[in-house]
Amino acid sequence: MNNEKEKQLLDQITYPADLRKLKKDQLPQVCDELRQFIIDECASNPGHLGASLGVVELTVALHYAYNTPHDALVWDVGHQAYGHKILTGRRESFHTNRKYKGISGFPKISESEYDAFGTGHSSTSISAALGIAVASRIQGIKRNIVAIIGDGSMTGGIAFEGLNNAGIEKTNILVILNDNNIAIDPNRGALKEYLADVTTSRTYNRLKGDIWTLFGKINKIAPHAREYAQKLENGLKSVLLHQSNLFEALRFRYFGPVDGHDVIHLAELLQDMKNIPGPKLLHLHTVKGKGFPEAERNQTVYHAPGLYNRKTGELVVTSTGGKEPPLYQDVFGITLLELARQNHRIVGITPAMPSGCSLKILMDELPERAFDVGIAEQHAVTFSAGLAAQGIIPYCNVYSSFLQRAYDQVIHDVAVQNLPVIFCIDRGGIVGADGATHQGVFDIAYLRCVPNMIVSAPMNEEELRNMLYTAQLKNHGPFAIRYPRGRGRTIDWQQPFREIEIGRARLVRPGKDIAILSLGTTGNLVEDALSKPGMENIEAEHWDMRFAKPLDEAALHSICKAFQNIVVVEDGVLKGGFGSAVLEFMSDNGYQANVKRLGVPDHFVEHGTQAELYKECDYDADSIARVVKSMVGHRHLSKAV
């Protein structure tokens, strides 16, 4: 089959209304073409591959059976929605997915009327869909509302809060559970085992499906037929099942499990379910990475594989030709394993990100000392607090933007009780292509206002290693260590451990013209700036402050007395961030100086590369150099006058 023929149906579809003009028996071909389109596009423009491949049939069936955008679809997690985007007017722009100024990698209300709700993080779909359904009821609008939850999202606590509320509200909301048994890493926990038990109850599920299909047809001539079906089904349940259905206990009508890759059956089933009143849950079985052999075989790697050969699936390895510095996450993982070997009280905790944060390094060697708690950040923090209360030393590793979800637990369960939980905050600062929902730019501001909390940010890999070492020595209260996404610059980082004095800054280079205070890896951008052409005659004093809390007040007193021009650089929000802490110190101590703060301005930063976004926010090396030259020039000019 030539390429033109392969794409002939997909080329006819700009919006779902075009899809609905096709015959049902054409849907499998649409799925084949859509799946190949995603594979081809993601090969050269990396993104979240596996999850979107796994829901191709479901995506086509949903838009075929429902009158979108009037009928609302809420995707959860949002990286399942590539097929949805392609079918809803964004096929021609899909090559810009996750690129600077391009389309978002997640559903986004401002991007399309087909995106009913923005879902960059997980487990929110049921609550959001219920809100849309109740709003429609209040407004007298008759529409269908569907929440598609999968890729591990059902383990999030808010998902169960939504189910609990939706079960008693008088709406016809449909929740589709995309059960693929994996988030990024394989799912863990009792819910996984429960869903497996439900799946193996094949006799009951098959009979229940047959009963509802039969009585659905009879219902057209006998209005109360499905009431009798309910009674018959309940009788079957007591005979064939040893336990009641969790979802039905929450007053959802449960259907499934169903093959999530049979698009014709799915379209028919969804069409029928529109006529069943009340909250419903459809349990689908899908394969993450479906239709792309490498993605099916290695689901964790092909969740977001980077560049790959679209025909063979082989990953494209880029190399500089020499030894590369490690990823910051690997510095964490390797160092934690070293520390755990030395101290039997050390454990690691992560909410569903053992590969992403490199806790898997500890998990593989000391599995009894590493805990993947699923997509459940609140639980991860309070679980860590319970461990700490009994003398265990927990390293709780959470992405910066995910830790926002557990802020109450950080304050009430950890900080109020002054428990020694070590927060390893991965992806701190600008993360890049995942965009506004994932930028880890708020942690400095939201943590430094919490009593008892130590807030640190190492400048390089060796400093991160020593911070991790220091945190378990100073085991007296909550200790946050934040570090960025990506690689650093130090090759020989794995040096003997060295304790860092809490609240002590580090002088990187002395100077007399201007002082630059950096926090974390922005110190590397400062050094780049000071090495640029035109900066040779400027003697800038550079301090790696290392701690946003407590501040090195001795260093700040010295700096404020010696310099009239001060630049503060941070990879976080300016409002309430590290620069604000410096200004507060100066105000409290009566200092006056010309201070320029560089960091993330007061708006949500969209997607792009880290370098592009540093530049947009005016704290890349060029921007730092420009500010320094401007301030030093003003100083020299004022002296001449």
C-alpha positions in Angstrom: 0.0 0.0 0.0 1.5 3.3 -1.0 1.7 6.3 1.3 -1.0 8.2 -0.4 -3.5 5.4 0.0 -2.4 4.8 3.6 -3.2 8.4 4.5 -6.3 8.8 2.4 -8.9 8.6 5.2 -6.9 10.7 7.7 -6.4 13.3 5.1 -10.1 13.7 4.9 -10.5 14.4 8.6 -9.9 17.9 9.9 -12.4 17.8 12.7 -14.5 15.0 14.3 -17.5 16.0 12.2 -15.5 14.6 9.2 -14.8 11.4 11.1 -18.5 10.9 11.8 -19.2 10.9 8.0 -17.3 7.7 7.6 -18.8 4.2 7.7 -18.2 2.2 10.9 -16.2 -0.4 9.0 -13.7 2.3 7.9 -12.7 3.1 11.5 -10.0 0.4 11.7 -8.2 2.0 8.8 -8.5 5.5 10.4 -6.9 3.9 13.6 -4.0 2.4 11.5 -3.3 5.8 9.8 -3.6 7.8 13.0 -1.2 5.4 14.8 1.3 5.7 12.1 1.0 9.5 12.0 1.8 9.6 15.7 4.8 7.2 15.3 6.2 9.2 12.3 5.8 12.6 14.0 7.2 11.6 17.4 10.2 10.0 15.8 11.6 13.4 14.7 9.8 15.6 17.3 10.0 13.7 20.6 7.1 13.5 23.0 4.9 11.1 25.0 4.6 8.2 22.6 3.4 5.1 24.3 0.4 6.4 26.1 -1.1 8.0 23.0 -0.5 4.9 20.9 -2.4 2.9 23.5 -5.6 4.9 23.2 -5.9 5.3 19.4 -8.9 3.1 19.1 -10.6 4.7 22.1 -9.9 8.2 20.7 -11.5 7.4 17.3 -14.5 5.7 18.9 -15.1 8.6 21.3 -15.1 11.2 18.6 -17.2 8.9 16.3 -19.9 8.2 19.0 -20.1 11.6 20.7 -20.9 15.0 19.3 -17.7 16.8 20.3 -17.1 19.6 21.2 -20.7 19.9 22.4 -20.1 16.6 24.3 -17.1 17.1 26.5 -14.0 14.9 26.8 -11.6 15.3 29.7 -8.3 13.4 29.2 -6.3 12.3 32.2 -3.4 12.1 32.1 -3.2 14.6 29.3 -0.2 13.1 27.5 -2.7 10.4 26.2 -4.3 13.0 24.0 -2.1 13.2 20.9 -4.7 11.4 18.8 -7.4 13.6 20.1 -5.4 16.7 19.1 -4.7 15.3 15.6 -8.5 14.7 15.0 -9.5 18.1 16.3 -8.0 20.5 13.9 -4.4 20.3 14.9 -3.0 17.7 12.5 -1.3 20.3 10.3 0.3 22.0 13.3 1.2 18.8 15.2 4.9 19.1 14.0 5.1 22.0 16.5 4.0 19.9 19.4 5.9 20.9 22.6 8.1 23.3 20.6 8.6 27.0 21.5 5.4 28.9 20.4 3.9 25.6 19.1 1.0 23.6 20.4 1.0 22.2 23.9 1.8 18.5 24.6 -1.3 18.5 26.8 -5.0 19.4 26.5 -5.3 23.2 26.9 -8.6 25.2 27.1 -7.1 28.2 25.4 -5.8 26.1 22.5 -9.0 24.4 21.3 -12.7 24.2 22.0 -12.3 20.4 21.9 -10.1 20.6 25.0 -12.7 20.8 27.7 -10.2 21.0 30.5 -6.5 21.3 30.9 -4.8 18.2 32.2 -1.1 18.4 32.5 -1.0 16.5 35.8 -3.0 13.4 36.7 -6.1 12.2 38.5 -8.1 15.3 38.0 -10.5 14.3 35.2 -13.3 12.9 37.3 -13.6 16.0 39.5 -13.4 18.3 36.5 -15.8 16.3 34.4 -18.3 16.2 37.3 -18.0 20.0 37.6 -18.8 20.3 33.8 -21.7 17.9 34.1 -23.3 19.7 37.1 -22.8 23.1 35.4 -24.5 21.7 32.3 -27.4 20.5 34.4 -27.7 23.9 36.2 -27.7 25.7 32.8 -30.2 23.3 31.3 -27.8 22.1 28.6 -28.2 18.4 27.5 -24.7 17.0 26.8 -22.6 14.0 27.4 -19.5 14.3 29.7 -16.7 11.7 29.6 -13.6 11.5 31.8 -10.9 9.3 30.3 -8.5 8.3 33.2 -5.5 6.0 32.7 -1.8 5.6 32.6 -1.7 5.1 36.4 -3.9 8.1 37.2 -6.5 6.2 39.2 -4.1 5.9 42.1 -4.3 9.6 42.8 -6.4 10.4 45.9 -8.4 13.1 44.1 -9.6 10.5 41.6 -11.4 8.7 44.5 -12.7 12.0 45.9 -14.2 12.6 42.5 -15.7 9.1 42.3 -17.2 9.5 45.8 -18.9 12.8 44.9 -20.0 11.7 41.4 -21.7 8.6 42.7 -24.4 10.7 44.4 -24.8 13.5 41.9 -27.6 13.1 39.4 -25.5 13.3 36.2 -24.9 10.9 33.4 -21.2 11.2 33.6 -19.1 8.4 32.0 -15.7 7.5 33.5 -13.5 5.4 31.2 -10.8 3.6 33.0 -8.0 3.0 30.6 -6.3 0.1 32.4 -2.9 -0.5 30.9 -1.2 -1.5 34.1 1.5 1.1 33.8 2.2 4.8 34.4 5.8 5.4 33.4 6.9 2.4 35.4 4.7 -0.6 36.1 1.8 0.2 38.4 2.1 -0.9 42.0 -0.4 -1.3 44.9 -3.6 -2.9 45.9 -5.7 -1.2 43.2 -3.6 -2.9 40.5 -4.3 -6.3 42.2 -8.0 -5.4 42.5 -8.3 -4.5 38.8 -6.6 -7.8 38.0 -9.2 -9.7 40.1 -12.1 -7.9 38.4 -10.6 -8.8 35.0 -10.3 -12.5 35.9 -13.9 -12.7 36.9 -14.7 -13.5 33.3 -17.8 -15.5 33.8 -19.5 -12.8 35.7 -18.4 -10.0 33.3 -19.4 -11.9 30.2 -22.8 -12.8 31.6 -23.4 -9.3 32.8 -22.5 -7.9 29.4 -24.8 -10.3 27.7 -27.6 -9.5 30.0 -27.3 -5.7 29.5 -27.1 -6.1 25.7 -30.2 -8.3 25.7 -32.3 -6.1 28.0 -31.1 -3.0 26.3 -32.7 -4.2 23.1 -35.9 -5.3 25.0 -36.0 -1.9 26.8 -37.0 -0.2 23.6 -40.4 -2.0 23.8 -40.5 -2.7 27.5 -39.4 0.4 29.4 -38.6 -1.4 32.7 -36.5 -4.1 31.2 -33.2 -2.8 32.5 -34.5 -2.6 36.1 -35.0 -6.4 35.9 -31.5 -6.7 34.4 -30.1 -4.9 37.4 -31.8 -7.4 39.8 -30.7 -10.4 37.8 -27.1 -9.0 37.7 -27.0 -8.5 41.5 -28.0 -12.1 41.9 -25.3 -13.3 39.6 -22.8 -11.2 41.5 -23.5 -12.9 44.8 -23.0 -16.3 43.2 -20.0 -15.7 41.0 -18.0 -13.0 42.8 -16.3 -13.2 46.2 -16.3 -9.5 46.6 -18.5 -6.6 45.5 -17.3 -4.2 42.8 -15.5 -1.2 44.2 -17.0 1.1 41.6 -20.5 -0.1 42.1 -20.1 0.4 45.8 -19.6 4.0 44.9 -22.9 3.9 42.9 -21.4 3.7 39.5 -22.8 1.3 36.9 -19.7 -0.8 36.0 -19.1 -2.2 32.5 -16.2 -4.3 31.5 -13.5 -5.2 31.2 -13.6 -4.5 27.5 -10.9 -4.8 24.8 -9.8 -1.2 24.2 -8.4 -2.0 20.8 -11.6 -3.1 19.1 -12.7 0.2 17.7 -16.0 -0.9 16.1 -17.2 -2.6 19.3 -16.1 0.4 21.3 -18.0 2.8 19.0 -21.1 0.7 19.4 -20.7 0.3 23.1 -20.2 4.1 23.6 -23.3 4.8 21.5 -25.4 2.5 23.6 -24.1 3.8 26.9 -25.3 7.3 26.1 -28.8 6.1 26.8 -28.0 4.6 30.2 -28.8 7.1 32.9 -26.7 7.9 35.9 -22.9 7.7 36.6 -21.2 4.9 34.7 -17.7 3.4 34.6 -16.3 1.6 31.5 -13.2 -0.5 32.3 -11.0 -0.9 29.2 -7.9 -3.0 28.7 -5.3 -1.5 26.5 -1.6 -2.0 25.7 0.6 1.0 26.2 2.6 1.5 23.0 0.1 -0.6 21.0 1.1 -1.1 17.3 4.7 -0.2 17.7 6.7 -3.3 18.7 9.5 -1.6 20.5 7.1 0.6 22.5 5.1 -2.5 23.5 8.2 -4.4 24.6 9.8 -1.6 26.5 7.0 0.5 27.8 9.0 2.6 30.3 11.6 3.7 27.8 9.0 4.4 25.1 6.8 6.5 27.4 8.8 9.4 26.1 11.7 7.9 24.2 13.3 10.9 22.6 14.5 10.5 19.0 14.0 7.1 17.4 13.9 5.4 13.9 10.3 5.4 12.9 10.6 2.1 11.0 12.7 0.0 13.4 12.0 1.8 16.7 15.7 1.9 17.4 16.6 4.9 19.7 18.8 7.6 18.2 21.8 8.1 20.5 23.4 11.5 20.4 26.9 11.7 21.7 29.5 14.5 22.0 32.2 12.0 21.4 33.5 12.1 24.9 32.5 11.3 28.5 29.3 13.3 29.4 28.4 14.7 32.8 25.6 12.8 34.4 21.9 13.7 34.7 21.2 15.3 38.0 18.6 12.6 38.7 21.3 10.0 38.3 23.6 11.9 40.7 20.7 11.6 43.2 20.1 7.9 42.5 23.7 6.8 42.6 24.5 8.9 45.7 21.4 7.7 47.6 22.4 4.1 47.0 25.9 4.8 48.4 24.4 6.5 51.5 21.9 3.6 52.0 24.7 1.1 52.0 26.3 3.1 54.8 23.2 3.7 56.8 20.5 1.1 57.2 17.9 3.7 58.3 17.9 5.4 54.9 15.0 4.7 52.6 13.8 6.3 49.3 10.2 7.2 48.4 8.7 8.3 45.1 5.2 8.8 43.7 5.3 6.7 40.5 8.6 8.0 39.2 11.3 5.5 40.0 12.9 5.7 36.5 12.2 9.4 36.1 14.0 10.3 39.4 16.4 7.4 39.3 15.2 5.9 42.6 15.2 2.7 40.6 19.0 2.5 41.2 18.2 1.9 44.9 15.1 -0.1 44.1 17.1 -2.7 42.0 19.8 -3.3 44.7 17.8 -2.7 47.9 14.2 -3.2 47.0 13.1 -3.4 50.7 14.4 0.2 51.2 12.7 1.8 48.2 9.0 2.6 47.9 7.0 3.5 44.8 3.6 4.7 46.2 1.9 5.3 42.9 0.6 8.7 41.7 -0.1 9.9 45.2 2.1 12.8 46.2 0.1 13.6 49.3 0.5 10.1 50.6 4.2 10.1 49.7 4.8 13.0 51.9 2.8 11.8 54.9 4.1 8.3 54.5 7.6 9.8 54.7 6.6 11.8 57.8 5.4 8.6 59.5 8.7 6.9 58.7 10.7 9.9 60.1 8.6 9.9 63.3 10.0 6.5 64.0 13.7 7.2 63.3 13.9 6.2 59.7 15.6 8.7 57.3 13.3 9.2 54.3 14.5 10.7 51.1 11.2 11.7 49.5 11.8 12.4 45.8 9.1 14.4 44.1 9.2 16.6 40.9 8.9 20.2 41.9 5.6 20.9 40.2 4.2 17.6 41.6 5.2 18.6 45.2 2.7 21.5 44.9 0.0 18.8 45.2 1.2 17.9 48.6 1.8 21.4 50.1 -0.7 20.9 52.9 1.1 17.7 54.0 4.5 19.4 53.8 3.3 22.0 56.2 1.0 20.1 58.6 2.5 16.6 58.6 6.2 17.4 58.3 7.1 21.0 59.1 4.6 21.6 62.0 6.0 18.5 63.7 9.6 19.3 62.6 10.1 15.9 61.2 13.4 15.1 59.4 12.0 14.4 56.0 14.6 15.1 53.2 12.8 16.4 50.1 14.7 15.7 47.0 13.0 18.1 44.5 13.7 17.0 41.0 13.0 19.2 37.9 13.4 22.4 39.9 13.2 25.5 37.8 12.4 25.6 34.0 11.9 22.1 32.7 11.2 22.9 29.0 8.8 21.1 26.6 6.2 20.0 29.1 5.2 23.6 29.6 3.3 25.6 32.2 1.9 22.7 34.1 5.4 21.2 34.7 7.7 24.2 35.2 9.2 23.7 38.7 9.5 27.4 39.4 7.4 27.9 42.5 9.2 25.7 45.1 11.7 28.3 46.4 8.8 30.7 47.1 6.4 28.2 48.5 8.9 26.4 50.8 11.0 29.3 52.2 7.9 30.7 54.0 7.4 27.4 55.9 8.9 27.4 59.5 11.5 24.7 60.3 12.3 24.2 56.6 15.8 24.3 55.1 15.8 25.2 51.4 18.9 24.5 49.4 19.9 24.4 45.8 23.4 23.1 44.8 25.2 24.7 41.8 26.7 21.5 40.4 26.7 17.7 40.7 29.4 17.5 43.4 27.5 20.0 45.5 24.3 18.0 45.0 26.1 14.9 46.2 27.4 16.7 49.3 24.0 18.2 50.0 22.4 14.7 50.0 25.2 13.6 52.4 24.8 16.6 54.7 21.0 16.2 54.9 21.2 12.9 56.7 23.9 14.2 59.1 21.8 17.2 60.1 18.8 15.0 60.7 16.8 17.5 62.8 14.0 18.7 60.6 12.7 19.1 57.1 15.4 19.6 54.5 14.7 20.5 50.8 17.3 20.0 48.1 16.2 21.2 44.7 17.9 20.5 41.4 17.1 20.9 37.7 16.2 18.7 34.8 19.0 17.6 32.5 22.8 17.4 32.7 25.3 19.4 34.7 28.9 20.2 33.7 31.1 18.2 36.1 32.6 14.9 34.8 34.5 13.9 38.0 31.7 14.6 40.4 31.9 11.4 42.5 34.4 12.6 45.0 34.6 11.7 48.7 31.7 13.1 50.7 32.1 16.5 52.3 29.7 18.1 54.8 28.3 21.5 53.9 27.6 24.0 56.6 23.9 24.8 56.7 23.2 28.3 55.6 26.8 29.0 54.4 27.3 30.5 50.9 30.4 29.9 48.7 32.5 32.5 47.1 33.1 31.5 43.5 35.2 34.5 42.4 36.1 37.8 44.2 35.6 41.2 42.6 35.1 44.9 43.3 32.8 46.3 40.6 29.5 44.4 41.2 28.2 41.5 43.3 26.2 38.7 41.7 24.3 36.3 44.0 23.2 33.1 42.4 21.1 30.2 43.7 21.5 26.7 42.4 22.6 25.9 38.9 22.0 29.5 37.7 25.5 30.0 39.0 26.7 28.2 35.9 24.9 30.8 33.7 26.5 33.5 35.7 30.0 32.0 35.0 29.1 31.8 31.4 28.1 35.4 31.4 31.3 36.6 33.0 33.3 34.7 30.4 31.7 36.4 27.4 33.5 38.9 25.2 33.3 42.4 26.5 33.2 41.3 30.2 37.0 41.1 30.6 37.3 44.5 32.3 34.5 43.9 34.8 35.5 42.5 38.1 32.4 40.9 39.3 32.2 39.1 42.7 30.1 35.9 42.3 28.6 34.2 45.3 26.9 30.7 45.1 24.5 31.2 47.9 23.4 27.6 48.1 20.6 28.2 50.6 17.4 30.2 50.2 16.7 29.5 53.8 18.5 30.0 56.1 20.4 32.8 54.4 24.0 33.4 54.9 23.6 36.6 56.8 27.3 37.1 57.4 28.0 37.0 53.7 25.0 39.3 53.0 26.2 41.9 55.5 29.6 41.9 53.9 28.2 42.1 50.4 25.7 44.9 51.2 28.5 47.0 52.9 30.9 46.6 50.0 28.7 46.9 46.9 26.2 49.4 45.6 25.2 47.3 42.6 23.9 43.7 43.2 22.4 41.2 40.8 20.4 38.2 42.1 19.8 35.3 39.8 17.5 32.4 40.4 15.7 29.7 38.4 12.3 30.4 40.0 9.6 33.0 40.4 10.7 36.4 41.3 7.7 37.1 43.5 8.5 35.6 46.9 11.6 33.9 45.7 15.3 34.0 46.6 15.7 37.6 45.4 12.8 38.6 47.6 14.6 37.0 50.5 17.6 39.2 49.8 15.5 42.4 49.6 13.8 41.4 52.9 17.2 41.0 54.5 18.4 44.4 53.2 15.2 46.1 54.4 15.3 44.6 57.8 19.0 45.7 58.2 18.7 49.2 56.7 20.8 48.6 53.6 20.2 50.5 50.4 21.6 49.4 47.1 20.8 49.1 43.4 19.5 45.5 43.2 18.4 43.8 40.0 16.6 40.5 40.4 16.7 38.0 37.5 14.3 35.0 37.4 10.9 33.9 36.2 8.4 36.8 35.8 4.8 36.9 37.0 3.3 34.8 34.3 3.0 31.1 33.5 5.9 30.0 31.3 4.8 27.9 28.3 6.8 25.2 26.5 10.1 25.4 24.7 13.7 24.3 25.3 15.3 25.3 28.6 17.7 27.6 26.7 14.8 29.3 24.9 12.9 29.9 28.1 15.9 31.2 30.0 16.3 33.7 27.3 12.5 34.6 27.3 12.7 35.1 31.0 15.9 37.2 30.7 18.3 35.2 32.8 20.3 33.3 30.2 24.0 34.1 30.0 23.5 36.9 27.5 20.9 38.6 29.6 23.0 38.4 32.7 26.0 39.9 30.9 23.8 42.7 29.5 22.5 43.5 33.0 25.9 43.5 34.6 27.4 45.8 31.9 24.5 48.1 32.2 24.7 48.4 36.0 28.5 48.7 36.0 28.2 51.4 33.3 25.7 53.3 35.4 28.0 53.1 38.4 31.0 54.5 36.4 28.8 57.2 34.9 27.6 58.3 38.4 31.2 58.5 39.6 32.2 60.7 36.7 29.3 63.1 37.3 
